[in-house]
Amino acid sequence: MYADFVSVWHQPHLFVLDFSVHTNPPQIVEVDGRKMINVPARMVARVRIRPEQIFEIMKALNHQLSRWEREQGKAPRQEEPPL
């Protein structure tokens, strides 16, 4: 499965990861006088994880990112687009 981004949120007894793909380019919209970025997307998968597992997943991701950066160089950081 391919995803452009992930949204993470939680409830009292679980964490949720929603993986999504872009459906159209992002657009700047105005809501209540504030400029915001609207990213049209479609969720392709939802993963529910017990809190006890989150720490192990975070450790594994950090370990793999460190290995990847040693092999490929520092990961590029995505900057926030200007509004």
C-alpha positions in Angstrom: 0.0 0.0 0.0 1.2 3.5 -0.8 0.5 6.6 1.3 1.5 10.2 1.0 1.0 10.9 4.7 -0.2 9.6 8.0 -2.5 11.2 10.6 -2.0 10.1 14.2 -4.6 10.4 16.9 -5.6 8.6 20.1 -8.5 7.5 22.2 -8.2 6.4 25.9 -7.2 2.8 25.1 -5.7 3.0 21.6 -3.7 5.0 19.1 -4.9 5.3 15.5 -2.8 5.8 12.4 -4.8 6.9 9.3 -2.8 6.5 6.1 -3.9 8.7 3.2 -3.1 9.5 -0.5 -3.5 12.9 -2.1 -6.5 13.1 -4.5 -5.8 16.7 -5.7 -3.1 19.3 -5.2 -3.2 21.2 -1.8 -5.0 24.5 -1.9 -4.9 27.6 0.3 -8.4 28.4 1.6 -9.7 31.0 4.0 -11.7 29.8 7.1 -13.0 32.4 9.6 -10.5 35.0 8.2 -7.5 32.6 8.6 -5.6 31.1 5.7 -5.2 27.4 5.9 -3.9 24.6 3.6 -6.6 22.2 2.4 -5.1 18.8 1.4 -7.8 16.8 -0.5 -7.1 13.1 0.4 -8.5 9.7 0.6 -7.8 7.4 3.5 -6.3 4.1 2.3 -5.8 2.3 5.6 -6.5 2.7 9.3 -4.4 0.9 11.9 -5.4 0.7 15.6 -2.7 0.0 18.1 -2.7 -0.6 21.8 -0.7 2.0 23.8 1.7 -0.7 25.0 2.8 -1.3 21.4 3.3 2.3 20.4 6.6 2.5 22.4 8.0 -0.5 20.6 6.9 0.8 17.2 8.5 4.2 17.9 11.8 2.5 18.9 11.7 0.4 15.8 11.0 3.4 13.5 13.8 5.4 15.2 16.2 2.5 14.8 15.4 2.1 11.1 15.6 5.9 10.4 19.0 6.0 12.1 20.2 3.1 9.9 18.7 4.7 6.8 20.4 8.0 7.5 23.8 6.3 8.0 23.4 4.7 4.6 21.7 7.5 2.7 22.6 10.7 4.5 20.3 12.8 6.6 16.7 12.6 5.8 15.4 15.8 4.1 13.0 17.7 6.3 9.8 19.0 4.7 9.3 22.7 5.3 5.9 24.2 5.9 4.7 25.9 2.7 4.2 29.7 3.1 0.7 30.9 3.4 
